[in-house]
Amino acid sequence: MKQVFLNIIINAIKSTTNGGVLKVSMEKKDEESVIVLIIDQGCGMTEDRVKKLGEPFYSH
């Protein structure tokens, strides 16, 4: 999980080239689950990149 969060946060920082805010928060959903939100003000992703999400070893 640590590496997953690091990768997401590093990609968010790289996409926010002109400054901005990176917000990371967590809330308890129930006794066994949490929701983690990672929100940035980066440039976003093209449709082609979105389609590749989940592929092994794919990175922005």
C-alpha positions in Angstrom: 0.0 0.0 0.0 2.9 2.3 0.8 4.2 2.1 -2.8 0.7 2.6 -4.3 0.2 5.8 -2.3 3.8 7.0 -3.2 3.2 6.4 -6.9 -0.1 8.3 -6.9 1.3 11.2 -4.9 4.4 11.5 -7.1 2.3 11.4 -10.2 0.0 14.1 -8.7 3.0 16.3 -7.9 4.5 15.9 -11.4 1.2 16.9 -13.0 0.9 20.0 -10.9 3.7 21.9 -12.7 2.5 25.5 -12.0 1.9 25.0 -8.2 -1.4 24.1 -6.7 -2.8 22.0 -3.9 -2.4 18.3 -3.2 -5.0 17.1 -0.7 -4.8 13.7 0.9 -7.6 12.7 3.3 -9.1 9.6 4.8 -12.4 8.9 6.4 -13.8 5.8 8.1 -16.6 4.1 6.0 -17.4 1.4 8.5 -15.7 -0.9 11.0 -13.6 -2.6 8.2 -13.2 0.0 5.5 -11.8 3.5 4.9 -12.0 5.9 2.0 -8.8 7.6 0.9 -9.1 10.7 -1.3 -6.1 12.1 -3.2 -7.0 15.3 -5.0 -4.7 17.5 -7.0 -4.9 20.5 -9.3 -2.8 19.0 -12.0 -3.2 18.9 -15.7 -5.4 15.8 -15.8 -5.1 12.8 -18.0 -5.8 12.1 -21.6 -8.4 9.5 -22.5 -5.7 7.2 -23.8 -3.8 7.4 -20.4 -7.0 6.7 -18.5 -7.6 3.5 -20.6 -4.1 2.3 -19.5 -4.8 2.6 -15.7 -4.5 -0.7 -14.1 -1.9 -2.1 -16.5 1.2 -3.4 -14.8 4.2 -1.1 -14.8 2.3 1.8 -16.4 3.3 5.2 -15.1 2.7 8.8 -16.2 
